[in-house]
Amino acid sequence: MIAAAGSGKISAVTIIPGYDDRKLWRLPPRPVTDRWGGETYRTLWQEAIAAAPDYVLITSWNEWHEGSELEASVEYGSRILDTTASFSREFLTQQR
């Protein structure tokens, strides 16, 4: 996938922790990406690292009502932040 960018091009992969706008005013269909207890985020990180991009972009505005938050919470504790730190280190190590 990243190889398609070609020589001398910059590549980036975007990942999300989850997303659910069913509580927003938008009309259906409403996009939903279930967090599956953090598994969605872990899997997207693994796939992003495997693709060997120049950058990994985390799409989150810490919008609690959309389920895209990374911040520590009652539901997940610091699990999402810990996952971010762990995979970020792995990605940076791969870049060397």
PASEBA-1860 file (N, C-alpha, C; in nm, 3 decimals):
! residues 96
1> MIAAAGSG> 0.082/-0.119/0.000/0.000/0.000/0.000/0.086/0.126/0.000 ~ 0.181/0.134/0.092/0.267/0.250/0.101/0.359/0.257/-0.020 ~ 0.399/0.141/-0.071/0.485/0.138/-0.189/0.420/0.210/-0.307 ~ 0.291/0.216/-0.311/0.219/0.282/-0.420/0.247/0.431/-0.423 ~ 0.290/0.487/-0.310/0.321/0.629/-0.306/0.438/0.662/-0.397 ~ 0.528/0.567/-0.414/0.640/0.586/-0.505/0.761/0.645/-0.436 ~ 0.873/0.636/-0.502/1.000/0.684/-0.450/0.996/0.835/-0.431 ~ 1.051/0.879/-0.319/1.058/1.022/-0.293/0.929/1.085/-0.245
9> KISAVTII> 0.826/1.006/-0.223/0.696/1.058/-0.176/0.681/1.030/-0.027 ~ 0.605/1.112/0.039/0.577/1.093/0.181/0.447/1.017/0.195 ~ 0.445/0.920/0.287/0.323/0.843/0.309/0.278/0.857/0.455 ~ 0.148/0.852/0.474/0.091/0.862/0.608/-0.028/0.767/0.618 ~ -0.045/0.710/0.735/-0.159/0.623/0.763/-0.236/0.686/0.879 ~ -0.366/0.692/0.868/-0.451/0.749/0.972/-0.518/0.638/1.051 ~ -0.518/0.652/1.183/-0.585/0.556/1.270/-0.681/0.630/1.362 ~ -0.780/0.557/1.412/-0.879/0.613/1.505/-0.902/0.516/1.619
17> PGYDDRKL> -0.936/0.567/1.738/-0.970/0.477/1.848/-1.111/0.421/1.835 ~ -1.195/0.491/1.762/-1.335/0.455/1.743/-1.410/0.581/1.707 ~ -1.535/0.562/1.669/-1.618/0.678/1.633/-1.763/0.636/1.633 ~ -1.847/0.720/1.690/-1.990/0.690/1.694/-2.067/0.821/1.703 ~ -2.130/0.860/1.594/-2.204/0.987/1.600/-2.356/0.966/1.604 ~ -2.398/0.852/1.654/-2.543/0.827/1.664/-2.612/0.923/1.758 ~ -2.539/0.986/1.851/-2.598/1.080/1.945/-2.600/1.223/1.891 ~ -2.545/1.243/1.773/-2.540/1.377/1.714/-2.664/1.404/1.632
25> WRLPPRPV> -2.679/1.526/1.588/-2.798/1.570/1.515/-2.803/1.522/1.372 ~ -2.695/1.467/1.320/-2.692/1.429/1.179/-2.798/1.324/1.146 ~ -2.846/1.331/1.023/-2.943/1.232/0.977/-2.873/1.102/0.941 ~ -2.941/0.989/0.955/-2.882/0.860/0.915/-2.851/0.858/0.767 ~ -2.759/0.777/0.721/-2.682/0.683/0.805/-2.571/0.755/0.879 ~ -2.548/0.710/0.998/-2.445/0.769/1.084/-2.329/0.671/1.095 ~ -2.207/0.719/1.067/-2.092/0.628/1.073/-2.062/0.584/1.216 ~ -2.032/0.458/1.231/-1.996/0.401/1.360/-1.877/0.308/1.341
33> TDRWGGET> -1.773/0.331/1.419/-1.660/0.239/1.428/-1.650/0.200/1.574 ~ -1.692/0.080/1.607/-1.692/0.035/1.746/-1.550/0.026/1.799 ~ -1.531/0.060/1.923/-1.398/0.055/1.986/-1.359/-0.087/2.026 ~ -1.454/-0.173/2.044/-1.431/-0.312/2.084/-1.331/-0.322/2.199 ~ -1.352/-0.240/2.302/-1.266/-0.246/2.420/-1.122/-0.205/2.394 ~ -1.097/-0.130/2.289/-0.962/-0.087/2.255/-0.898/-0.169/2.145 ~ -0.963/-0.278/2.106/-0.907/-0.367/2.003/-0.900/-0.299/1.866 ~ -0.997/-0.216/1.833/-0.994/-0.144/1.706/-0.867/-0.060/1.697
41> YRTLWQEA> -0.837/0.013/1.802/-0.720/0.100/1.806/-0.590/0.020/1.796 ~ -0.580/-0.089/1.873/-0.460/-0.174/1.868/-0.440/-0.232/1.728 ~ -0.547/-0.282/1.667/-0.536/-0.341/1.535/-0.495/-0.238/1.430 ~ -0.553/-0.119/1.436/-0.516/-0.015/1.341/-0.371/0.028/1.359 ~ -0.323/0.034/1.482/-0.182/0.063/1.506/-0.093/-0.045/1.445 ~ -0.127/-0.170/1.468/-0.048/-0.281/1.414/-0.042/-0.276/1.262 ~ -0.155/-0.252/1.199/-0.159/-0.244/1.053/-0.082/-0.122/1.001 ~ -0.092/-0.012/1.072/-0.020/0.109/1.031/0.131/0.085/1.037
49> IAAAPDYV> 0.178/0.026/1.144/0.321/0.000/1.158/0.367/-0.099/1.051 ~ 0.287/-0.201/1.026/0.322/-0.300/0.923/0.333/-0.237/0.784 ~ 0.258/-0.131/0.760/0.261/-0.064/0.629/0.386/0.023/0.613 ~ 0.457/0.048/0.722/0.582/0.126/0.721/0.568/0.265/0.657 ~ 0.470/0.344/0.703/0.455/0.480/0.648/0.559/0.573/0.709 ~ 0.569/0.692/0.655/0.655/0.794/0.713/0.593/0.851/0.841 ~ 0.462/0.859/0.841/0.389/0.914/0.954/0.266/0.830/0.987 ~ 0.229/0.829/1.115/0.101/0.773/1.159/0.024/0.890/1.219
57> LITSWNEW> -0.096/0.915/1.167/-0.180/1.024/1.214/-0.293/0.967/1.298 ~ -0.309/1.015/1.418/-0.416/0.971/1.506/-0.530/1.071/1.494 ~ -0.643/1.025/1.443/-0.759/1.111/1.427/-0.844/1.102/1.553 ~ -0.836/1.205/1.635/-0.917/1.214/1.756/-0.918/1.359/1.801 ~ -1.032/1.405/1.836/-1.045/1.540/1.892/-1.087/1.530/2.038 ~ -1.070/1.413/2.097/-1.115/1.387/2.234/-1.260/1.429/2.251 ~ -1.338/1.394/2.150/-1.482/1.422/2.153/-1.552/1.304/2.222 ~ -1.579/1.321/2.347/-1.639/1.213/2.426/-1.772/1.168/2.367
65> HEGSELEA> -1.851/1.260/2.318/-1.983/1.224/2.266/-1.973/1.149/2.133 ~ -1.855/1.149/2.068/-1.835/1.073/1.944/-1.754/0.945/1.968 ~ -1.712/0.923/2.090/-1.635/0.803/2.120/-1.497/0.801/2.058 ~ -1.439/0.918/2.032/-1.307/0.922/1.970/-1.198/0.966/2.068 ~ -1.230/0.973/2.196/-1.135/1.025/2.293/-1.019/0.928/2.319 ~ -0.905/0.987/2.349/-0.786/0.912/2.390/-0.760/0.928/2.539 ~ -0.818/1.030/2.597/-0.794/1.062/2.738/-0.834/0.946/2.829 ~ -0.774/0.946/2.947/-0.810/0.847/3.048/-0.958/0.862/3.082
73> SVEYGSRI> -1.024/0.749/3.107/-1.167/0.751/3.135/-1.202/0.643/3.237 ~ -1.322/0.652/3.289/-1.371/0.549/3.379/-1.381/0.416/3.303 ~ -1.426/0.423/3.180/-1.448/0.303/3.099/-1.318/0.231/3.063 ~ -1.216/0.307/3.021/-1.092/0.246/2.971/-0.970/0.273/3.059 ~ -0.985/0.352/3.165/-0.868/0.388/3.245/-0.769/0.460/3.155 ~ -0.642/0.427/3.168/-0.539/0.488/3.082/-0.499/0.394/2.968 ~ -0.578/0.290/2.945/-0.544/0.189/2.844/-0.515/0.247/2.706 ~ -0.597/0.341/2.659/-0.578/0.397/2.525/-0.452/0.483/2.521
81> LDTTASFS> -0.425/0.559/2.627/-0.302/0.638/2.633/-0.180/0.546/2.639 ~ -0.190/0.439/2.717/-0.079/0.343/2.726/-0.055/0.275/2.591 ~ -0.161/0.242/2.521/-0.149/0.182/2.387/-0.082/0.280/2.292 ~ -0.121/0.406/2.299/-0.061/0.509/2.215/0.089/0.519/2.242 ~ 0.128/0.523/2.367/0.269/0.534/2.403/0.348/0.413/2.354 ~ 0.294/0.295/2.375/0.363/0.172/2.336/0.383/0.162/2.185 ~ 0.275/0.182/2.110/0.285/0.171/1.964/0.363/0.288/1.904 ~ 0.358/0.405/1.965/0.438/0.518/1.917/0.586/0.484/1.928
89> REFLTQQR> 0.625/0.426/2.041/0.766/0.385/2.058/0.804/0.281/1.952 ~ 0.717/0.183/1.929/0.744/0.081/1.830/0.758/0.144/1.691 ~ 0.670/0.234/1.657/0.676/0.302/1.526/0.806/0.381/1.511 ~ 0.842/0.456/1.613/0.964/0.537/1.607/1.088/0.449/1.598 ~ 1.088/0.337/1.666/1.200/0.244/1.658/1.214/0.189/1.517 ~ 1.104/0.161/1.453/1.103/0.109/1.315/1.160/0.212/1.218 ~ 1.143/0.340/1.248/1.185/0.448/1.159/1.336/0.465/1.153 ~ 1.407/0.411/1.248/1.554/0.429/1.254/1.626/0.345/1.154
END
